[in-house]
Amino acid sequence: MPQHHPELDHVRQQLDGVLRGKPEVIELALVAVLARGHLLLEDVPGVGKTTLAFALSRVLGCSFRRIQFTSDLLPSDILGVNIFSKQTSQFEFKPGPIFAHVVLADEINRTTPKTQSSLLEAMNEGQVSIDNETRPLPLPFLVIATQNPHEYHGTYPLPESQMDRFMVRLRVGYPSPLVEREILRTRTGQSPVSGIVPVLNPETLLALQARVDAVRVEDIVLDYLLTIVSETRRSASVITGVSTRGALAFQQACRARAFLHHRAFVLPDDVKALARPVLAHRIQATDEADRLILEIIESVPVPV
């Protein structure tokens, strides 16, 4: 029976007005949101990565913080710090910008590995540990990170353990000539994000995420998904294949895509559509990872 979610249709409409001509990018971003995953936007400057992050936080009705990653950024600048108060003679915790529903880690590869790794616990467990005390982060919790893949000076490539925490990696890309012409013709000095009206709130988003958990994955589709994952480990050009954590993220992303398409069950088409954005950044290979994933999809029989 079709599952209708008018609020998500409204979310899409508003995001379409901000990031014109990019319905696939918007869908992948919403897949990550609904699947409780984190999002890595990897592209050249000026194509809308930060705009998408701002638009998402506003339309979701969630708190938002932006962290500009630089080489001198410290873990405490992200997580927070305990400060001694003379008035109370006690240490008081001053939370960092990580304590928000949506956190934009802008140019994440410009900071040192030590600072990058301060995000690992937050992204994987929804909590941070500071001075031997564990503090939960607000729910829902989403990290949107950006990086320029073509700029190497002064950057620190994300290690495999960090990449594996991102559910979806996507590239926004340049708009088509017609869309870009329309943007130039109609855009004024005001940011398009300013016109976005919140559609959801943290409570309704959590409820939608819980409904995604109920989307069925039949055994025949699960076997198809696992075969693709297994092939990433068997290929001669692969150094490190997709982990079990990656397989779990893949399955949950497929549930979210089915939910977005008003279905209560996952289809092989969901698996095929998400294989590259969910799996390619999780493998180390001597060949191009994106092309390798496409070859695997073409070689694995689709269940009927």
C-alpha positions in Angstrom: 0.0 0.0 0.0 1.5 3.4 -1.0 2.9 5.5 1.9 2.2 9.2 1.5 4.2 11.8 3.3 3.0 15.3 2.2 5.4 17.0 4.6 8.4 15.4 2.8 7.0 16.5 -0.5 6.9 20.1 0.9 10.5 19.7 2.1 11.6 18.7 -1.4 9.7 21.6 -3.0 11.4 24.2 -0.8 14.9 22.6 -1.3 14.2 22.5 -5.1 13.7 26.3 -5.0 17.1 26.8 -3.4 19.2 24.2 -5.2 17.7 24.4 -8.7 18.0 21.6 -11.2 19.5 19.1 -8.6 16.7 16.7 -7.6 19.1 13.8 -7.3 21.3 15.7 -4.9 18.3 16.7 -2.8 17.0 13.2 -2.7 20.4 11.8 -1.5 20.6 14.5 1.2 17.1 13.5 2.4 18.1 9.9 2.4 20.9 10.6 4.8 18.6 12.7 7.0 15.9 10.1 7.2 18.4 7.2 7.7 20.1 9.0 10.6 23.3 9.2 8.5 25.9 11.9 8.0 26.5 13.7 4.7 29.8 14.5 2.9 29.6 17.1 0.2 32.7 16.9 -1.9 32.9 19.5 -4.7 34.6 22.6 -6.0 33.7 26.0 -4.3 30.6 27.9 -5.3 28.3 25.1 -6.4 25.9 25.2 -3.4 27.4 22.9 -0.8 27.0 25.4 2.1 23.7 26.7 0.8 22.3 23.1 0.8 23.4 22.7 4.5 21.8 26.0 5.5 18.6 25.1 3.6 18.4 21.7 5.1 18.7 22.9 8.7 16.0 25.6 8.1 13.5 23.4 6.4 13.9 20.7 9.0 13.2 23.2 11.8 16.4 22.1 13.7 19.1 24.0 15.5 22.1 24.7 13.3 25.8 25.5 14.0 28.6 26.1 11.5 32.2 25.2 12.2 34.8 26.7 9.9 37.6 24.1 10.0 41.1 25.6 10.0 44.6 24.3 10.7 44.6 25.8 14.2 41.2 24.5 15.3 41.3 22.4 18.5 39.0 19.6 19.6 37.8 21.8 22.5 36.7 24.4 19.9 34.3 21.8 18.6 33.3 19.8 21.7 33.4 22.4 24.4 35.5 22.8 27.6 35.2 22.8 31.4 35.9 26.2 32.8 36.5 26.9 36.5 34.0 29.4 38.0 35.2 31.6 40.8 31.6 32.3 41.8 30.7 28.7 42.4 34.2 27.3 42.9 33.3 24.5 40.5 34.0 23.7 36.9 31.2 24.6 34.5 30.9 23.0 31.1 30.7 25.4 28.1 29.3 23.4 25.2 30.9 23.7 21.8 29.1 24.1 18.5 28.8 20.3 18.2 25.7 20.5 20.5 23.2 21.2 17.7 20.9 19.1 15.6 22.6 20.0 12.3 26.3 20.8 12.3 28.1 22.1 9.2 31.8 21.0 9.3 32.9 23.4 6.6 36.1 22.4 4.8 36.7 19.5 7.1 39.9 18.5 5.5 41.6 21.8 6.4 42.1 20.8 10.1 44.5 18.4 11.6 43.8 14.6 12.0 43.6 15.1 15.8 40.8 17.6 15.4 39.1 15.6 12.7 39.0 12.6 15.0 37.2 14.5 17.7 34.1 14.1 15.6 34.3 10.3 15.5 32.5 9.5 18.8 29.9 12.2 18.0 29.1 10.8 14.6 29.1 7.2 15.6 27.4 7.3 19.0 25.7 10.6 19.3 27.7 11.6 22.3 31.0 13.2 23.3 33.4 12.5 26.1 35.1 15.4 27.8 37.3 15.1 30.9 36.0 11.5 31.5 32.4 12.6 31.3 30.1 11.5 28.5 27.5 14.0 27.3 24.7 13.1 24.9 24.1 15.2 21.8 20.7 16.5 20.8 18.5 14.2 18.7 18.2 14.2 15.8 21.9 14.8 15.1 23.4 15.3 11.6 26.9 16.3 10.5 27.2 17.8 7.0 30.8 18.1 6.0 32.2 19.9 3.0 35.5 19.6 1.2 37.2 20.6 -2.0 38.7 17.4 -3.6 40.9 19.3 -6.0 42.7 21.4 -3.4 45.7 19.8 -1.7 47.7 22.7 -0.2 47.1 23.0 3.5 44.7 20.1 3.7 44.6 16.8 5.6 42.8 14.0 3.8 40.2 12.3 5.9 41.3 8.9 7.2 39.3 5.7 6.3 37.8 5.6 9.8 36.4 9.1 9.3 35.1 8.5 5.8 33.3 5.4 7.0 31.2 7.5 9.4 29.6 9.3 6.5 26.6 7.5 5.1 26.4 9.4 1.8 29.0 11.2 -0.2 27.7 13.3 -3.0 28.9 16.0 -5.5 26.6 18.9 -6.2 28.1 19.7 -9.6 27.5 22.7 -11.9 24.0 23.5 -12.9 22.9 23.0 -16.5 23.3 26.0 -18.8 19.5 26.7 -18.8 19.3 26.5 -15.0 22.4 28.7 -14.5 20.9 31.3 -16.9 17.7 31.3 -14.9 19.6 31.7 -11.6 21.5 34.7 -13.0 18.3 36.2 -14.4 16.2 35.9 -11.2 18.7 36.0 -8.3 18.8 39.2 -6.3 21.1 40.1 -3.4 18.9 38.2 -1.0 19.9 34.6 -0.3 17.3 32.0 -1.4 17.6 30.3 1.9 16.0 33.3 3.6 12.7 32.4 2.0 12.6 28.8 3.4 9.9 28.1 6.0 10.4 25.3 8.5 8.3 22.3 7.6 9.4 19.8 10.3 10.7 20.0 13.8 13.0 17.7 15.8 10.1 15.7 17.1 8.5 15.1 13.7 11.8 14.3 12.1 12.5 11.7 14.8 9.1 10.2 14.2 9.8 10.0 10.4 13.2 8.3 11.1 11.4 5.7 13.2 9.0 5.0 10.4 11.9 4.4 8.1 13.1 1.6 10.4 9.8 -0.2 9.6 10.4 -0.4 5.9 10.8 -4.0 4.9 13.9 -5.5 3.2 12.9 -8.9 1.8 15.5 -11.7 1.8 15.9 -11.7 -1.9 16.8 -7.9 -1.9 19.0 -8.3 1.2 21.0 -11.1 -0.6 21.4 -8.8 -3.6 22.6 -6.0 -1.4 25.1 -8.3 0.4 26.4 -9.7 -2.8 27.3 -6.2 -3.9 29.0 -5.5 -0.6 30.9 -8.8 -0.8 32.1 -8.1 -4.3 33.8 -4.9 -3.0 36.0 -7.2 -0.8 36.8 -9.7 -3.6 37.9 -7.4 -6.4 41.6 -7.7 -7.2 41.9 -3.9 -7.3 40.4 -3.4 -3.8 42.7 -2.9 -0.8 40.0 -2.6 1.8 36.3 -3.4 1.0 33.1 -2.2 2.6 32.9 -2.9 6.3 29.9 -4.4 8.1 29.1 -0.8 9.4 29.0 0.2 5.7 26.6 -2.6 4.9 24.3 -1.6 7.7 24.4 2.0 6.5 23.7 0.8 2.9 20.6 -1.1 4.1 19.3 1.8 6.1 19.8 4.2 3.2 17.8 1.9 0.9 15.0 1.9 3.5 15.0 5.7 3.5 14.9 5.9 -0.3 12.0 3.5 -0.4 10.3 5.7 2.2 10.9 8.8 0.1 9.3 7.1 -2.8 6.2 6.3 -0.8 6.9 2.5 -0.4 6.9 0.3 2.6 9.5 -2.1 1.1 12.9 -1.8 -0.6 13.3 -2.6 -4.3 16.5 -3.6 -6.1 16.3 -0.2 -7.8 16.9 1.4 -4.4 20.1 -0.7 -4.0 21.4 0.1 -7.4 20.7 3.9 -7.0 22.5 4.1 -3.7 25.5 1.8 -4.2 27.9 4.4 -5.5 27.0 7.4 -3.1 27.0 5.1 -0.1 29.8 2.6 -0.8 32.4 4.2 -3.1 34.0 6.4 -0.4 34.2 3.4 2.0 36.7 1.4 -0.1 40.4 1.7 -0.8 41.2 0.6 -4.3 44.0 0.9 -6.8 41.4 1.8 -9.4 38.8 4.6 -9.3 36.2 3.6 -6.6 33.2 5.0 -8.3 33.9 3.1 -11.5 34.6 -0.1 -9.6 31.2 0.2 -7.9 29.5 0.7 -11.3 31.3 -2.4 -12.7 30.1 -4.5 -9.7 26.5 -3.3 -10.1 26.6 -4.3 -13.8 28.1 -7.7 -13.0 25.7 -8.8 -10.2 22.4 -10.2 -11.4 19.4 -8.2 -10.4 16.7 -10.3 -8.6 13.3 -10.5 -10.2 
